[in-house]
Amino acid sequence: MISVKSIEQKTMTEEKKREAKKDIVAFYVGRPLSYILTIPFLKTKMTPNQISILSIVPLIIGTALVTISSNQFVLLLSWFCFFLWNLLDGVDGNVARFKGITSPMGSVIDAMAGYAAMYLSFLTMGIIASDYSQTLFFTQKTYLILGSLSGVFVLFPRLIMHKAINTVGNKNSEHYKGRKNLGIIEMIALNITSITGFAQIFMLFAILLKLSDLFTLVYFLINLLVMVISIKKIIK
């Protein structure tokens, strides 16, 4: 019988656990819930790649919802769509490791969904902020631009990192590709900016407290700072 414990034992090695623990919310909240959601998927014939592609659907729905209504329930439903992606992002890997399935394109498709989530999360908050400008005094267009740029800032260092690795084999890029060598400051930055971590929790509170504009501005500044520091370390 498939159980949460059996899934955890087959999908989480000690090495992977040590690395995963660095993203606190993802490890202690998202991952345990993903084990529960994995059980019904293990009873289907869906492949890990198909689950990865499926995870993009709630991202699209979540973004679309905030463009058609600013109702509080709709905004919370939008947030839940992004949280569902978070869980599915763990399910695909769980299924792959539990069934012993490997695919050269698996990590590529998983990354595609992850990059979409990174950009759309901050864009969505920018859209929400354009309707709830209660704490700051910017125009509606400003929040849309800040949210969109914030998403770009998260993705841009990754594009440079992969280009550096593929083109010149940059050792600094390889150093920042995983989480094994993260220092204290880098771990704090990871937890604050990770869309599977505290950023998603802050999104929820921002929606509940109608502080989406403040969230958008603060994360614009944080993501800009992290981007500049990351790029500097990659190309030095």
N, C-alpha and C positions, 0 to 999 in steps of 0.2 A: 504493500500500500504506500502510495506517495504521500509524504508528510512534509511539513515545513522544515523539520529537523533533517530529514534525508536530503532535501534540496540544498540546504545550507552546507551539509557535510560534503556533498558532491561538487558544489560550485564555488566554495570559498576555501582556497588553500591558505595556509598560514602566511605565506608571502603576500598574497593578494589582500588578505585581511589587514596586514600591517600597513599596506599602502592605502587601502580604502578607508581606514579609520581616520585619515587625515582630513577627509571631508565629513565633518561631524554629523550634520543633519542628514546627508545622503546615507551615511552608514547606519546611524541609529534609528532613523525614521523611514526613509525611503526604501532601503534594502530589505528590512524585515517585512514591510508591506508587499514588496515585489515578490517575495517568496510565496506569499498567500495567493497573489494573482497568477503566479507561475503554474500552480496546480491545474487549473482548468485548461491552460494552453498545452500542458504536457499530454493531455488527453485528446488533443486534436492532431491533425497532420500538418499543421502550420510549421514552416521552417523558421529558424531564427531571423533570416533575412526578410521574410514576409512580415514577421512581427515588427521588425525595425521600420519597414515601410508603413505598416499600419499605425505606428506611433506618431507619424507625421499628421495623420488625419485630425486628432484632437488639437494639434497646434494650429491648423488652418481654421478649425471651427472656433477655437478660443479667440483668435485674432478677429475673425469675421463678426463674432458676437458683439464686440465693443464698437464696431463700426455702425451697427444698426440700432443699438440702444445703450443708454447710460443708466438704466435701472439698476439698482444695487444688486438685486437677485441675479440679473444677467451678468453683471461684472463678476460676481462670485462664481457663477457657472463658468465664465471664461477662465478664471483662475483655476478652477477644478480641472478644466481641460488640460492646462499646462501641468498640473500635478499628476494627471493621468499619464501624460507623456513621460514624466519623471519615473513613474512606476514601470511603464512599458519599456523604458530605456534599460531597466534592470532585467526585465523578463526575457528579452531576446538572448542576453548572455547566459542567463540561468538555464534556459532551454538548451542552448548550444552545449554548455558544459555538462549538463545532466545527461543528455543523449549522446555525448561524445561527437558532436557534429562540428566539422571545421569547414570554413569557406574562405578562399582568398579575398572575396569581396565583402565578407562579413563586417570587418572593421570599417571599411569604406562607407557602406550603407549606414552603419551605426553612427559614424561621424557626420554623415550628411544630415541625419535627423537631429543630432546634437547641435550642429551649427545652425540649423533652422530654428531650433528652440532658443538658442542664445540670442539671435537677432530678433525674432518675433516677440520674445518676452519683453525686451526693453522698448520695442516699437509699440507694443500693445499698451504698456504703461504710459507711454507718451500720448497715445490716442486718448486714454482715459483721462490723463491730466489736462488735456485740452478742453475737457468738459467740466473738470473740477478745479478750476483755478481759484482756490479759496485761501491759500496761505501765501502765495507769491504773486508777483504782478508782472507776468509776461503775457504776451499775446498767445492765442491758441496755436498759431503756426510755430511759435518758438518751442513749445513742448513737443510737437510732432518732430521737429528737426532734432531736438536734444535726444529724444527717445531713439530715433533712427541712428543718429551718430553714435550713441552709446552702444548700440548693438554692433555697429561697425568696429568700434574700438575693441570690443571683445574678440572679434574674428581676425582683425588685421595682423596682430602678432603671430597668430597661428599660420596664416598664409606665408608670412616672411620666414617663420621657422622651418616650415616644410620646404620652401624654396631653397633656403640655405642648406638644408640637409641634402636635398636631391642634387643641388648644383655644385657645392663646394665641400660637402661633408663637414659642415661647421660643428666643432665639438661643443661650443656653447649652446647651440641649438639642441643637440642631443641631450645635453644636461637638463634642459627644461622641458623635454618632451614628456617625461613621466613625472611621478611624484616621489620617487625614491630619495632624491637629493634635496628636497625642500627644506629651507631653514624656517625659523620661527616666523619671521616677517612674511615669507612666501606662503606659509601655511595660513596665516591670518588673511592674507590677500585672497587665497584660494577659497576659504570659507565665506568671505564677504561677497566675492564676485561670482562664485559658482551658482549657476542657475538651478542646480539640483540641491543646493545647500541653503544658506541663510538668505540669499537673495530672493528665493521663492517664498520664504516665510515673511520677509519684509514686504513683498508684493501683497500678500494677504492682508497684513495689518494696514498697509497704505490704502487698500481698497476699503477696508472696514472703517477706517478713521478719516477717509476722504483726504488723504495726504499724497495722492498720486503725483501731484506736481512737485512736491518736495522730494519724493522718491526719485523722480526722473532727473531732477537737477543734481541731487547728491550722487547718484550712480553715474551720471554723465561725467562728473568731476573725478570720481573714483576710477572708472574705467579708462578715462583719459590718462590719468596718472600711471595706472598699471600698464597701459599700452606703451607709454613712453619709456618706462623703466625696463619693460620686457624687451622691447626692440633694441634698446641701448645695450643690454646684456647679450643679445643674440649677435649683433654685428660688431661688437668691440674686438 
